[in-house]
Amino acid sequence: MKMKSGERDKKGDGKKKWNYKTKRQQRLGGNTGGLSLEAFSKLKSMPSGFNPSLIKKQREFYKNAKLVKKYKTSVKPQDNHNYQLKPQAYQDGEGSESVPKHRKKKRQTLESLKEESERKRQDKERERSKREAMIKAKKEAIEKAESKRKVLKDNMFKKTRSGQPVMKYRIQHILDGLLDTEKK
């Protein structure tokens, strides 16, 4: 038999028997099948904390704020640099007399230009040859290591007539490993 909220249990010990259903019913407004109007209005007025559109707006706001801050910090040093150059040019306040004169560059002859371009070409050629030598050495080292691994693998997989592994190569591998660690 179901107990209604407020009824005492049959044993007569004087304690109310509270369970999940009775608490829920009391919270929701009695024994009726649905929510009471008051309970419904309370639940609707309480913020749930999850609003996708609000979350999206906040994320966009913070993203824009970060971009604006980054832009302002990048513009600020450039502006300060420009402002510092102007007062230095006119320190005395006499105008054009304190402006530094531009030096004329020496005209480079055709021969000097050819020599310079030849020197640059030779530098590039040296760098390229060094790079090629390094690549070639790396390839040779890789090929050597691969061939060594292949031989070791073949030896480790060798079997006797009865299907047992050949122990000679395995023991040799262990011995080589111990000698290498001993040298280090």
C-alpha positions, 0 to 999 in steps of 0.5 A: 500500500502506498503512503501519502505524504504526511502519513505515518508508517504502519509500525507505529514508531512515529517516524515519517518514512521519506523516500525519493518519490515522496520528496520529489512529489512534495518538491513538485507540488503534491500528488498530482500528475504534473507540476504545480503552476508555482513549481513550473514558474520557479523552474522556468525563472531559474537560470540553467547556466547553459545558453549556446547563443550566449556562450557563442557571443562571449567566445566571439567577444573575447576572441575579438578583444584578444585580436584588438589587443594584439593589434594595439601592441603591434602598432604601439612600438611603431608609433613610438619609434616614429615619434622618437625620430622626429625630435632627434632630427630637430634638436637645436630647433634651427630647422634645416641646419641640424638635419643630417646630410645624406652621403652620396654612395660611391658608384660601383664600377662594372668590374667590382660588381662582377667580382662581387657577384662571382664571390657570391656565386662561389660562396653559394657553390661551396655551401651547396657542395657542403650540403651535398656531402653531408646528405651523401654521408647520411645516406651512406650511414643509413644504408650501412645500418640497414644492411647490418640490421638485415644481416642480423635479422636473417641470422636471428631467424635461421632455424635448424632442421628440427625447427629450433633457432640457431643459438650461435648467432643469438649468443654472438648478438648478446656478446656483442651487446655486452662488449659495446656496453663495457666500452662505454 
